């Protein structure tokens, strides 16, 4: 917490009551969290939360990675969360203030109410100062590459293995406790029953984390040697550039120049290329790494000369050089008018196999950039994808569901996700059925992208057996 920030001090001077609390276990997954002790001083904001009071909403933090690479952002405080110790619970971007705590003022502590009032006074200073930078969806940052390189070392991978072992131990203990209550005839929640059905989390291979940075062909060239892969990523980090959903590639054209894309001298080199034997390369680099597009060298030179003192490089905005417009007249953009549709489509099909057996397939298409959840840790805010059959008399499921593979989420290896086109299959045995029999499957899920989560949704899919 930046306790000297204005929101804690003016117009109401707030004396923060700090107490030692257990350090969130998720913090240890981040380099900046490994030096923290078992407890740390915390400030209580809410009198109730979603873990203790199911009727309360879940708060939200912004990822810290790339948050401060624009001159009009402020990190004020983190909070207890699953992202890490630097995630933004309280912060500012332009004239937007992020208050990540979800409860109404009724359930804020007296101190938090005063801080909330101070936050309103504070953000009023930035009226009409629209944000300069806009985050580009699914852009991997170089700080993530640093974490991946760290995890490739023997020590780093040992930490990963230990973390997954601990996740499985905690999951087994939790499930045993839930099963014990069920055996004793006690009531358990729907979420707890879902937890019992979740597949154990798989420990990733040592090179699994580089799948969005290094191609399978390159890994073969490196003889699957983590040290060689690590050296390759480290030496090429200055030339990495976004390519697709959370993918980075080496910009070979920029690498030939030998200047990092975050070095402003790169822009000078690109402008100089416009009067060389390679003008097309100069135009490509300038349009790749800025938000501008000019037709002549003179226009590019004028732009660079006019804005050089105010240029800044933003990875979260797509690895672009942008102009700091603070102090210029800007207007707040209008809010979006439409609510996005659910980016997940479903279908159900039945295929006879003979002998009364049928293959039931639930088809799910998830829009690019979105994901649904497979395995969800205890106390997580996300809802996993779940299939529930509604079968008539004379029809029964044979065996378990055959589910498509899921992979670890970028935010937490304990959280596994589904992406793309999926097919869930199971076998049905239809013994004695009527001429036309309805087969139904209920699909419960939640979909998210890197910026938002849609509310948990349930769809009922129906097909028929014809005899």
Secondary structure as GFF3:
##gff-version 3
##sequence-region A 1 467
A	DSSP	three_ten_helix	6	8	.	.	.	ID=ss1
A	DSSP	beta_strand	18	22	.	.	.	ID=ss2
A	DSSP	three_ten_helix	25	29	.	.	.	ID=ss3
A	DSSP	three_ten_helix	31	33	.	.	.	ID=ss4
A	DSSP	beta_strand	39	43	.	.	.	ID=ss5
A	DSSP	beta_strand	73	77	.	.	.	ID=ss6
A	DSSP	beta_strand	90	93	.	.	.	ID=ss7
A	DSSP	beta_strand	96	99	.	.	.	ID=ss8
A	DSSP	three_ten_helix	105	107	.	.	.	ID=ss9
A	DSSP	alpha_helix	110	123	.	.	.	ID=ss10
A	DSSP	three_ten_helix	124	126	.	.	.	ID=ss11
A	DSSP	alpha_helix	142	152	.	.	.	ID=ss12
A	DSSP	alpha_helix	154	183	.	.	.	ID=ss13
A	DSSP	alpha_helix	190	197	.	.	.	ID=ss14
A	DSSP	three_ten_helix	208	210	.	.	.	ID=ss15
A	DSSP	alpha_helix	216	221	.	.	.	ID=ss16
A	DSSP	alpha_helix	226	236	.	.	.	ID=ss17
A	DSSP	three_ten_helix	237	239	.	.	.	ID=ss18
A	DSSP	beta_strand	240	242	.	.	.	ID=ss19
A	DSSP	beta_strand	248	250	.	.	.	ID=ss20
A	DSSP	alpha_helix	252	257	.	.	.	ID=ss21
A	DSSP	alpha_helix	265	273	.	.	.	ID=ss22
A	DSSP	alpha_helix	279	289	.	.	.	ID=ss23
A	DSSP	alpha_helix	297	307	.	.	.	ID=ss24
A	DSSP	three_ten_helix	308	310	.	.	.	ID=ss25
A	DSSP	beta_strand	311	314	.	.	.	ID=ss26
A	DSSP	beta_strand	320	323	.	.	.	ID=ss27
A	DSSP	beta_strand	344	354	.	.	.	ID=ss28
A	DSSP	beta_strand	357	366	.	.	.	ID=ss29
A	DSSP	beta_strand	371	373	.	.	.	ID=ss30
A	DSSP	beta_strand	386	390	.	.	.	ID=ss31
A	DSSP	beta_strand	395	402	.	.	.	ID=ss32
A	DSSP	beta_strand	407	408	.	.	.	ID=ss33
A	DSSP	beta_strand	416	418	.	.	.	ID=ss34
A	DSSP	beta_strand	421	430	.	.	.	ID=ss35
A	DSSP	beta_strand	436	445	.	.	.	ID=ss36
A	DSSP	beta_strand	447	448	.	.	.	ID=ss37
A	DSSP	beta_strand	457	466	.	.	.	ID=ss38
###
